[in-house]
Each structure stands twice: as structure tokens, then as C-alpha cells.
Amino acid sequence: MLSLEPREVLSKISKMGVSASFMEVCGTHTVSIARSGLKKLLPDSVKLISGPGCPVCVTAQVDIDYAIALAHQPGVIVATFGDMVRVPGTETSLLEARASGGKVEVVYSPMDSLNLARAHPKEEVVFLAVGFETTAPLIARTVQTAKAENIPNLSFLVLHKLIPPAMRALLALKEIQLDGFILPGHVCAILGSKPFLFLKEEFHLPGVITGFEPDDILLALFMLVKQKKEDRADIEIQYRRAVRPEGNPQALKVMEEVFEPQEANWRGLGIIPESGLALRHPYWDFDARRRFPLKIMGSREYPACGCGEVLRGVISPQECPLFGRVCTPDSPVGPCMVSSEGSCAAAYHYEEHP
């Protein structure tokens, strides 16, 4: 298959005559699919649905409000990746908090927060640890470094989410009919394929771990359609240049040393057991929630915002009544239109819209 041209792969998919709906749970896949126009190239019988693959997008409103409240605390510097800055909270955003005097710094690596804390020893630096399993090992290593160097003015607001529990929760809702999953290459480079065996064992659904180029995704779709045609449900690896079944043992080890699973609040999915990460006891001194026990009241999402339904695959971005009208990348209402990995932003930039 690797030697075939994309048009040949598309022809093989069409000739199998399979009707199926597949979901990707990776924002990079979502953007690649939209940018390449892959949906239009596939036969009408093969549908692609975007799921909860954007870590910024699935961050709950109350957690965003907590981060904004931190930025308003005297002597606190909030360090964050750029996508979080423009996400609307209930009343404002981190960007607006900075404009009104709050201290918000955009960083490009968790390690940058260490340098920020060293450079501002009289201020408290809080790093917003947002991401899936892909970024968790590096953030865990940053926490270890902060402890080893005894940096007293650095803490972490841990908002990490874990993909497999969210997928199980999504399937348990039974809101949409799915025939398989395009599985995230970056996440699986850390986890491997074993944590996704529940798809086969509990739901008789196939999954294919793939890379991010359109050719990778197209080959993964061929593998999924072939499994559907043969009534198989296996977890296969297309992205063999980066993913091993056992994952990355060193990355998993550092995650296990620093973090432990806990329930997490997902936008669109609610509270999911064992779907988030928390700092283990030896690292509690670096837990921002323990250091800043703020009470956040009245968090709410913008009325009629369909971001939650988009994240569950219940509606497409274009089916949200705000899409392209009230909600645009220049004036976003929800995080799905803000993040570079958001389904709504991808649809706005690369697909048809009002």
C-alpha cells in the first residue's frame, strides 16, 4: 500500500463499497483533513467526524475561569501556551486580563516557566499545564526539575486530559454511530497501542494509529475500511516510524513518577473518572490549586455555543448556529474557534461556511 498513489488508495476505498463513519480524536488530524480537502475526495459512503482531539477545546469553562482569576492575583504571573490566551472565559479572557493589568506570559515550552520563575524571584509563576499524553512527560520532567532546583515561586495548574477514558465515555453516550477511530499518532508515540485495545474488546470497533500527513490519514482510512469490510476489529499501527505497541517506556516512567490519574471535567463530556492527571504527594508543593485555593462561582458557556456538541461529534461546526456569523476566528465565542487545533477554526479556514 505504501507504494500506491493517493488516487489509487481512494479508488480501492471506493471499490470496497463500505458505508462507515470514522472519528479522529486528534486536533492535528482534524486540521490536516480539513486543509487537504480529504472529506470531499472520499466516497459519500465514508464519513469523517471530528471528536475531542483539541486539549484547549476540551478544557472546562470553570478551569479557564480559574486561570483568569489567577492572572488577576497580585504578584502572580500566568505562563501559558499561546492558544489559551484568547479562549473566552465566562466574563473575560487571559488576553483581556493582561490588557487590564494582569500578568500573562506566552511561553513555548514548559521549561520556559522555569526561566520565568528564576527571572522573577519575588513573584509567583503559575504554568498552565494543558495537553494530552503528548505533552505530559515534558511537563512532568519540568516539575521534577523545579523540585530538584528548589524553585519556590513556581507552581503548575494541571489540566491534563487522557484520551482513552474520554473515548470510552463518548462511546457510552451512544449519541452517534461510529465504525472505528483514526487514533492520534503523537499520543500513541507515548502510550503505544495497548491502551486502545478496549475499542476492540468492549465495543468491537477498529482503530488505526496514524501520522499527520494526508497520505498517512488516507492509508489509515483504507485500513479501517478494509477492517470494516472484513468485519474485523483490530488496533493497527500505520505510523510505525514513530509508534511502538509498548509506547515510550521512559516517557511513561516520568509521567508515572510525577502524576496520578484523577477525574477531570471535559467541555462537552462532563466529569470523567480517571481521565485527568494530578500531581502525586511528593510534588504537592507545586500544585497551583493548593497554593491558590480560589473559589470560582457562576461559570457558564456562551448561550447557543455548540462547542460541546462539536467535540462529541453530534454536530459539525457548520451546524452550530453561531458558526461564521457570531463566532469567527477574529471574534471567537468558544475555544473550538480559537485553538489552532479546533474543529471550528479548521472548518472556518479550510471548508465551506456561511
Secondary structure, 3 states (H helix, E strand, C coil): CCCCCHHHHHHHHHHHCCCEEEEECCHHHHHHHHHHCHHHHCCCCEEEEECCCCHHHHECHHHHHHHHHHHCCCCEEEEECHHHCCCCCCCCCHHHHHHCCCEEEECCCHHHHHHHHHHCCCCEEEEEECCCCCCHHHHHHHHHHHHHCCCCCEEEEECCECHHHHHHHHHHHCCCCCCEEEEEHHHHHHHCCHHHHHHHHHHCCCEEEECCCHHHHHHHHHHHHHHHHCCCCCEEECCCCCCCCCCCHHHHHHHHHHEEEEEEEECCCEEEEEEEEEECHHHHHHEHHHHCCCCCCCCCCCCCCCHHHHHCCCCCHHHCCCECCCEECCECCCHHHCCCCCHHHHHHHHCCCC
